[in-house]
C-alpha cells in the first residue's frame, strides 16, 4: 500500500462547547450500538459489488453526483479509504427498501459505498436528500481508512437553505470554521462537492455515538 499512514484516529475539533453538548445536538440515537471493526488493507474482500456507488441510476431524473477527496493530516490524498453515505430520498422519505447490494437501477435505498482512487477521490450518483421533519437535509457519512482503529461518522449537509442550516442544532453548536467542514459546495451544474479531512487545520468534524 502507498500513501501516508495516519498515526492516530481523527477526533472532533475542539470548540467552546463541550463534547457532550455536540453529541446531544446530533440527536438521540435510534438504534442499539454495535461493535466497530477496523478495515484494511484488504478492502476488496467482501466489500466490493457492482454499482455500489450508484444510489440512483446515473443521469436519471433528479440524479446528482456527490464527490470529493479524502485527505490525511498532512494534506495528502488517501488512495485507499472507503466512504459510505446514507440519506433520505428527495421528498424526505426514508427508504426501507432492499437492494443496496443488488442494484436494479430503479429502487432507491439511500445507501452507497465508494472507494477512493489513487488521487483520494470518491464519487456517488445519488439525489439531493429532502427535509426530514423539517430539518436541514444531509447525508450521513462514514469514513474508513488504514491507521484508524474504528470508522469515523460525519455528515454532509446540503448548502442551499441557509435558514435551515442556521436552525440545525448540530451546526449551531459549532464554530464557523467547524461548521464549514460539514456543508457541501453546490457546483454550477447542480452537483455537490465535499472534501473530508481526517486531521489537520481543516479537520472535518466527526461525531461520537
C-alpha positions as CSV (number, residue, x, y, z in Angstrom):
1,X,0.0,0.0,0.0
2,X,1.1,3.6,-0.7
3,X,0.4,6.9,0.9
4,X,0.9,8.5,4.3
5,X,-0.1,6.4,7.4
6,X,-2.4,8.0,9.8
7,X,-0.7,7.9,13.2
8,X,-3.8,8.4,15.3
9,X,-7.6,8.4,14.9
10,X,-9.2,11.7,13.9
11,X,-11.2,13.3,16.7
12,X,-13.7,16.1,16.8
13,X,-12.0,19.5,16.7
14,X,-12.1,21.5,20.0
15,X,-14.8,24.1,20.3
16,X,-16.0,26.4,23.1
17,X,-18.9,23.9,23.6
18,X,-18.5,20.7,25.5
19,X,-18.2,17.4,23.7
20,X,-21.4,16.3,25.4
21,X,-23.3,19.3,24.0
22,X,-22.2,18.4,20.5
23,X,-23.3,14.8,20.9
24,X,-26.6,15.9,22.3
25,X,-27.1,18.3,19.4
26,X,-26.7,15.5,16.9
27,X,-29.9,13.9,18.3
28,X,-30.7,10.8,20.3
29,X,-29.5,7.5,18.8
30,X,-32.3,5.5,17.1
31,X,-30.5,2.1,17.1
32,X,-28.6,0.0,19.6
33,X,-24.8,0.4,19.2
34,X,-22.9,-2.5,17.7
35,X,-19.2,-3.3,17.8
36,X,-16.9,-1.3,15.5
37,X,-14.5,-3.0,13.1
38,X,-11.2,-1.9,11.6
39,X,-10.8,-2.4,7.8
40,X,-7.7,-2.9,5.7
41,X,-5.6,-3.2,3.9
42,X,-7.8,-5.7,2.0
43,X,-10.9,-3.6,1.3
44,X,-11.9,-5.7,-1.7
45,X,-12.7,-8.8,0.3
46,X,-16.5,-8.8,1.0
47,X,-16.9,-5.0,0.4
48,X,-17.0,-4.5,-3.4
49,X,-20.1,-5.1,-5.5
50,X,-21.4,-3.9,-8.8
51,X,-22.8,-0.3,-8.9
52,X,-22.1,0.2,-5.2
53,X,-21.6,3.9,-5.7
54,X,-24.8,4.2,-7.7
55,X,-27.5,5.1,-5.2
56,X,-29.6,6.1,-8.2
57,X,-29.2,5.2,-11.9
58,X,-26.7,7.7,-13.5
59,X,-28.3,10.6,-15.3
60,X,-31.8,9.5,-14.3
61,X,-34.3,12.3,-13.3
62,X,-33.1,14.1,-10.2
63,X,-29.7,12.3,-10.2
64,X,-26.7,14.3,-9.0
65,X,-23.0,13.5,-8.4
66,X,-21.7,13.8,-4.8
67,X,-17.9,13.7,-4.9
68,X,-14.8,14.9,-3.1
69,X,-11.4,14.0,-1.8
70,X,-10.3,12.3,1.4
71,X,-7.2,13.9,2.9
72,X,-4.8,12.9,5.7
73,X,-3.4,15.2,8.4
74,X,-0.6,16.3,6.1
75,X,-3.0,17.4,3.4
76,X,-2.2,14.4,1.1
77,X,-5.0,12.5,-0.5
78,X,-5.7,9.0,0.9
79,X,-5.7,6.5,-2.0
80,X,-7.3,3.5,-0.2
81,X,-10.0,4.8,2.0
82,X,-13.7,3.9,1.9
83,X,-16.7,6.3,2.2
84,X,-20.3,5.2,2.8
85,X,-23.3,7.5,2.6
86,X,-27.0,7.2,3.5
87,X,-29.7,9.7,3.0
88,X,-33.4,10.3,2.5
89,X,-35.0,10.5,-0.9
90,X,-35.6,13.9,-2.5
91,X,-39.1,14.1,-0.9
92,X,-37.8,13.4,2.6
93,X,-38.8,9.7,2.5
94,X,-36.5,7.4,4.4
95,X,-36.2,4.2,2.4
96,X,-36.8,0.8,3.9
97,X,-36.4,-0.9,0.6
98,X,-33.9,-3.8,0.0
99,X,-31.5,-3.6,-2.9
100,X,-28.3,-1.8,-1.7
101,X,-26.2,-4.8,-2.6
102,X,-28.1,-5.8,-5.8
103,X,-28.9,-2.7,-7.8
104,X,-31.9,-2.9,-10.1
105,X,-31.4,0.6,-11.5
106,X,-34.7,2.0,-10.1
107,X,-35.1,1.2,-6.4
108,X,-33.9,4.0,-4.2
109,X,-32.3,2.6,-1.0
110,X,-30.3,5.7,0.1
111,X,-27.1,3.7,0.7
112,X,-23.9,3.8,-1.3
113,X,-20.2,2.9,-0.9
114,X,-17.2,4.3,-2.7
115,X,-13.5,3.5,-2.6
116,X,-11.2,6.4,-3.2
117,X,-9.0,6.5,-6.3
118,X,-5.2,6.9,-6.3
119,X,-5.9,10.6,-6.0
120,X,-8.1,10.2,-3.0
121,X,-11.3,10.9,-5.0
122,X,-14.7,9.4,-4.0
123,X,-17.9,9.7,-6.0
124,X,-21.6,8.8,-5.8
125,X,-24.6,9.0,-8.0
126,X,-27.4,9.9,-5.7
127,X,-30.2,12.5,-5.2
128,X,-30.5,15.6,-3.1
129,X,-32.0,14.4,0.2
130,X,-35.2,16.2,1.2
131,X,-36.1,17.6,4.6
132,X,-37.0,15.0,7.2
133,X,-39.4,16.5,9.8
134,X,-38.5,20.0,8.6
135,X,-34.8,19.7,9.4
136,X,-31.8,20.6,7.3
137,X,-31.2,17.9,4.7
138,X,-27.9,16.0,5.0
139,X,-26.2,12.7,4.1
140,X,-24.9,10.6,6.9
141,X,-21.4,9.6,6.0
142,X,-18.9,7.0,7.4
143,X,-15.2,7.0,6.5
144,X,-12.8,4.0,6.8
145,X,-9.1,4.3,6.3
146,X,-5.9,2.5,7.3
147,X,-4.5,3.8,10.5
148,X,-7.9,4.3,12.1
149,X,-8.9,2.0,14.9
150,X,-12.5,2.5,14.1
151,X,-14.7,4.1,11.5
152,X,-15.5,7.9,11.6
153,X,-19.0,9.2,11.5
154,X,-19.8,12.6,10.0
155,X,-22.5,14.5,8.0
156,X,-22.6,16.2,4.6
157,X,-25.3,19.0,4.6
158,X,-26.8,20.5,1.5
159,X,-25.8,24.2,1.2
160,X,-29.0,25.6,-0.3
161,X,-31.2,26.7,2.6
162,X,-29.3,29.0,5.0
163,X,-32.2,29.3,7.3
164,X,-32.4,25.5,7.8
165,X,-28.7,25.3,8.3
166,X,-28.8,28.0,10.9
167,X,-31.5,26.3,12.8
168,X,-29.8,22.9,12.8
169,X,-28.8,22.0,16.4
170,X,-25.5,20.3,15.5
171,X,-24.3,23.1,13.2
172,X,-25.4,25.8,15.7
173,X,-23.1,24.1,18.3
174,X,-20.0,24.6,16.1
175,X,-17.7,27.5,15.4
176,X,-18.0,28.8,11.8
177,X,-14.8,27.1,10.6
178,X,-16.0,23.8,12.0
179,X,-19.5,24.2,10.6
180,X,-18.0,24.7,7.1
181,X,-16.4,21.2,7.3
182,X,-19.9,19.7,7.3
183,X,-21.6,21.7,4.5
184,X,-21.1,20.7,0.8
185,X,-20.5,23.1,-2.1
186,X,-23.0,23.3,-4.9
187,X,-21.3,23.2,-8.3
188,X,-22.7,25.2,-11.2
189,X,-24.0,22.0,-12.8
190,X,-26.0,21.2,-9.7
191,X,-23.7,18.5,-8.4
192,X,-22.2,18.5,-4.9
193,X,-18.5,18.7,-3.9
194,X,-17.3,17.9,-0.4
195,X,-13.8,17.1,0.8
196,X,-13.1,15.2,4.0
197,X,-10.0,15.9,6.1
198,X,-9.1,13.3,8.8
199,X,-6.7,15.6,10.6
200,X,-5.0,19.0,10.4
201,X,-6.2,22.6,10.2
202,X,-9.2,21.7,8.1
203,X,-10.1,18.6,10.1
204,X,-13.7,17.6,9.5
205,X,-16.0,17.4,12.5
206,X,-16.7,13.8,13.3
207,X,-19.5,12.5,15.6
208,X,-19.2,10.1,18.5
209,X,-22.0,7.6,19.1
